[in-house]
C-alpha cells in the first residue's frame, strides 16, 4: 500500500485528481521489480498496471525469430500497461525490468473502472500516452539515423530522468539487447564514456558523473522527447542533476 507520503514517488500518480488518488490508495501495492523480470509478454492479458518508483522498465518489440528491439523506457514518470485505457487489454510488445527497483501495481479492473467515472484520470493518462508515443517515434528515428554512441547516450539520459538517483544497475545482456549489439559492443561504448569522464561503469553498474557531457554526446532525439514530456506532463520528470 502507499505510504503516508502519498503517490509522489511515482510522478504520474501524483498528477491524478485527489479524489481518485484517494480511491486508488488501498489498492496500490508496492512490489519489488527484480532485474530481468518480464512484466508481460506479447499478446498476454494484462492483469495489472505498474507504476515504477525506483525501477526502469524497457518496452520491447519482439520479432518472430526471437530478436527484439527497445521502443521505449518507463520509470517513475509513468506506467506500464497503457493498453488498458487505450481500448484493449493486450499488447504486441514485451515489458522487461531493465533496472531493478520497486513500483506500485494496480489491478486492471480498478484502472478501467476509474476511467469510466473520472474524466480527469483519463485526461492525465492520455497525455502520458502521447508522451510515450513521442518517445517511441523518436526512438525509431534515432535507431535509423544516429550512431550507437549517440543512441547509448540518449538512452542513459532518458533512464536518468526516470530514476530518483544517478545510478543504473543492469546486466550487459539487457543493454546489448536494448541497443541491438553484442556484449563486447556495450563494453566499448561504456569505456568511451568512462574515459571521457561522463560515467563510471563496472560490474553492471552505471554511475552518471557528468550529465552535461552525456547531453553533448547525445543526439537531438533526447531533447525532443524531454521537451514533449515537459510540455504534456510538466511535473512528471525530475529536474536535471546539478
C-alpha positions as CSV (number, residue, x, y, z in Angstrom):
1,X,0.0,0.0,0.0
2,X,1.0,3.6,-0.3
3,X,3.0,5.3,2.4
4,X,1.7,8.3,4.3
5,X,3.7,10.5,1.9
6,X,1.2,9.7,-0.9
7,X,1.8,9.0,-4.5
8,X,4.7,11.4,-5.1
9,X,7.2,8.6,-5.6
10,X,5.6,8.0,-9.0
11,X,5.1,11.3,-10.7
12,X,2.2,10.2,-12.9
13,X,0.2,9.0,-9.9
14,X,0.9,12.4,-8.3
15,X,-0.9,14.1,-11.2
16,X,-4.2,12.2,-10.6
17,X,-7.2,14.1,-9.3
18,X,-7.2,14.0,-5.5
19,X,-10.5,12.1,-5.1
20,X,-9.4,9.3,-7.4
21,X,-5.9,9.2,-5.9
22,X,-7.5,8.5,-2.5
23,X,-9.8,5.8,-4.0
24,X,-6.7,4.1,-5.5
25,X,-4.7,4.3,-2.3
26,X,-5.8,1.0,-0.7
27,X,-5.4,-0.9,-4.0
28,X,-1.9,0.2,-4.9
29,X,0.6,-2.4,-3.8
30,X,4.3,-1.6,-3.5
31,X,6.2,-4.6,-5.1
32,X,9.8,-5.5,-5.9
33,X,10.7,-5.4,-9.6
34,X,13.8,-7.5,-9.9
35,X,16.3,-7.2,-12.8
36,X,15.1,-9.1,-15.9
37,X,11.6,-9.6,-14.6
38,X,9.1,-9.9,-17.5
39,X,6.1,-7.8,-16.6
40,X,4.1,-9.0,-19.6
41,X,4.6,-10.9,-22.9
42,X,3.2,-10.1,-26.3
43,X,-0.5,-10.9,-26.6
44,X,-0.9,-11.7,-22.9
45,X,-3.9,-10.4,-20.9
46,X,-2.8,-7.6,-18.6
47,X,-3.9,-8.2,-15.0
48,X,-2.2,-5.1,-13.5
49,X,-1.0,-1.7,-14.4
50,X,2.5,-0.9,-13.0
51,X,3.8,2.4,-11.8
52,X,7.6,2.2,-11.3
53,X,9.2,4.1,-8.4
54,X,12.8,3.2,-8.5
55,X,12.7,0.6,-11.3
56,X,13.1,1.2,-15.0
57,X,11.1,-0.9,-17.5
58,X,12.0,-1.5,-21.1
59,X,9.3,-1.9,-23.7
60,X,10.5,-4.2,-26.4
61,X,9.1,-5.3,-29.7
62,X,9.8,-9.0,-30.3
63,X,10.2,-10.5,-33.8
64,X,9.1,-14.0,-34.8
65,X,12.7,-15.2,-34.7
66,X,13.1,-14.0,-31.1
67,X,15.1,-10.9,-31.8
68,X,13.9,-7.8,-30.0
69,X,14.4,-4.0,-30.0
70,X,13.6,-1.4,-27.4
71,X,10.8,1.0,-28.3
72,X,10.6,3.0,-25.0
73,X,11.6,3.2,-21.4
74,X,9.2,3.7,-18.4
75,X,10.3,4.9,-15.0
76,X,8.8,7.0,-12.2
77,X,7.4,9.3,-14.9
78,X,4.7,6.9,-16.0
79,X,3.1,3.5,-16.1
80,X,3.4,0.1,-17.8
81,X,0.2,-1.1,-19.4
82,X,-1.2,1.8,-21.4
83,X,-3.3,-0.6,-23.5
84,X,-5.6,-0.9,-20.5
85,X,-7.0,2.6,-21.1
86,X,-6.5,2.7,-24.9
87,X,-9.3,0.2,-25.7
88,X,-7.6,-3.1,-25.2
89,X,-6.1,-5.4,-22.6
90,X,-3.2,-6.9,-24.6
91,X,-0.2,-5.5,-26.5
92,X,2.2,-6.8,-29.1
93,X,5.2,-5.7,-27.0
94,X,7.1,-7.2,-24.1
95,X,7.9,-5.3,-20.9
96,X,11.1,-6.2,-19.0
97,X,12.6,-4.7,-15.9
98,X,16.0,-3.3,-17.1
99,X,16.9,-1.6,-13.8
100,X,15.9,-3.3,-10.6
101,X,13.8,-1.4,-8.1
102,X,10.3,-1.0,-6.8
103,X,6.9,0.1,-8.2
104,X,3.2,0.1,-7.4
105,X,0.8,-2.2,-9.1
106,X,-2.9,-1.6,-9.5
107,X,-5.5,-4.2,-10.6
108,X,-6.5,-3.7,-14.2
109,X,-10.2,-3.7,-13.2
110,X,-9.5,-0.7,-10.8
111,X,-7.9,1.3,-13.6
112,X,-10.7,0.6,-16.1
113,X,-13.5,1.5,-13.6
114,X,-11.7,4.8,-12.7
115,X,-11.7,5.8,-16.4
116,X,-15.4,5.2,-16.6
117,X,-16.3,7.5,-13.7
118,X,-13.5,10.1,-13.7
119,X,-12.6,12.0,-16.9
120,X,-9.7,13.7,-15.1
121,X,-7.9,10.4,-14.8
122,X,-8.3,9.6,-18.5
123,X,-7.1,13.1,-19.4
124,X,-3.8,12.6,-17.4
125,X,-3.3,9.1,-18.8
126,X,-3.9,10.2,-22.4
127,X,-1.3,13.0,-22.0
128,X,1.1,10.4,-20.8
129,X,0.3,8.1,-23.7
130,X,1.0,10.9,-26.1
131,X,4.4,11.5,-24.5
132,X,5.1,7.8,-24.7
133,X,4.2,7.7,-28.4
134,X,6.6,10.6,-29.0
135,X,9.4,8.6,-27.3
136,X,8.6,5.5,-29.4
137,X,8.6,7.5,-32.7
138,X,11.8,9.3,-31.8
139,X,13.5,6.0,-30.8
140,X,12.6,4.6,-34.3
141,X,14.2,7.7,-36.0
142,X,17.2,7.6,-33.7
143,X,17.9,3.9,-34.4
144,X,17.8,4.6,-38.1
145,X,19.8,7.8,-38.4
146,X,22.2,8.1,-35.4
147,X,25.3,6.3,-34.2
148,X,25.3,3.6,-31.4
149,X,27.2,6.1,-29.3
150,X,24.5,8.7,-29.6
151,X,21.8,6.1,-29.0
152,X,23.5,4.9,-25.9
153,X,23.8,8.5,-24.5
154,X,20.1,9.2,-25.4
155,X,19.1,6.0,-23.6
156,X,21.2,6.9,-20.5
157,X,19.7,10.3,-20.3
158,X,16.1,9.0,-20.7
159,X,16.7,6.5,-18.0
160,X,18.3,9.0,-15.7
161,X,15.3,11.3,-16.0
162,X,13.1,8.5,-14.8
163,X,15.1,7.5,-11.7
164,X,15.4,9.1,-8.2
165,X,19.2,8.7,-8.2
166,X,22.1,8.8,-10.7
167,X,23.0,5.1,-10.8
168,X,21.6,2.3,-13.1
169,X,22.0,-1.3,-12.2
170,X,21.6,-3.7,-15.1
171,X,23.3,-6.5,-17.0
172,X,25.4,-6.2,-20.1
173,X,23.0,-8.6,-21.8
174,X,20.0,-6.3,-21.2
175,X,21.9,-3.3,-22.5
176,X,23.1,-5.3,-25.6
177,X,19.5,-6.4,-26.4
178,X,18.2,-2.9,-26.0
179,X,20.8,-1.5,-28.4
180,X,20.9,-4.5,-30.7
181,X,24.7,-5.0,-30.3
182,X,26.9,-7.7,-28.9
183,X,28.1,-7.5,-25.2
184,X,31.5,-6.5,-26.4
185,X,29.9,-3.5,-28.1
186,X,28.4,-2.4,-24.7
187,X,31.9,-2.6,-23.2
188,X,33.3,-0.4,-25.9
189,X,30.5,2.2,-25.7
190,X,30.8,2.4,-21.9
191,X,34.6,2.5,-22.0
192,X,34.5,5.6,-24.3
193,X,32.1,7.4,-22.0
194,X,34.1,6.4,-18.9
195,X,37.4,7.6,-20.4
196,X,35.6,11.0,-21.2
197,X,34.5,11.3,-17.6
198,X,30.8,11.1,-18.3
199,X,30.2,7.8,-16.4
200,X,31.7,5.2,-14.2
201,X,30.9,1.6,-15.3
202,X,31.7,-1.6,-13.5
203,X,30.0,-4.9,-12.8
204,X,26.7,-3.9,-14.3
205,X,26.5,-0.6,-12.5
206,X,26.5,2.7,-14.4
207,X,27.1,5.8,-12.3
208,X,26.4,9.1,-14.1
209,X,29.2,11.5,-13.3
210,X,28.6,14.3,-15.7
211,X,25.2,14.8,-17.2
212,X,26.3,17.7,-19.4
213,X,28.9,15.5,-21.2
214,X,26.2,12.9,-21.9
215,X,24.0,15.7,-23.4
216,X,26.8,16.8,-25.7
217,X,27.4,13.3,-26.9
218,X,23.7,12.5,-27.4
219,X,21.7,13.4,-30.5
220,X,18.7,15.7,-30.9
221,X,16.3,12.9,-30.1
222,X,16.8,13.2,-26.3
223,X,15.8,16.8,-26.2
224,X,12.8,16.2,-28.5
225,X,11.4,13.6,-26.1
226,X,12.3,15.6,-23.0
227,X,10.6,18.8,-24.2
228,X,7.5,16.9,-25.2
229,X,7.3,15.2,-21.8
230,X,7.8,18.5,-20.1
231,X,5.0,20.1,-22.2
232,X,2.5,17.4,-21.7
233,X,3.3,16.4,-18.1
234,X,5.2,19.3,-16.5
235,X,5.9,17.7,-13.2
236,X,6.4,14.1,-14.4
237,X,10.2,14.3,-14.9
238,X,12.7,15.3,-12.3
239,X,15.0,18.3,-12.7
240,X,18.4,17.6,-14.3
241,X,21.2,16.8,-11.9
242,X,23.2,19.8,-10.7
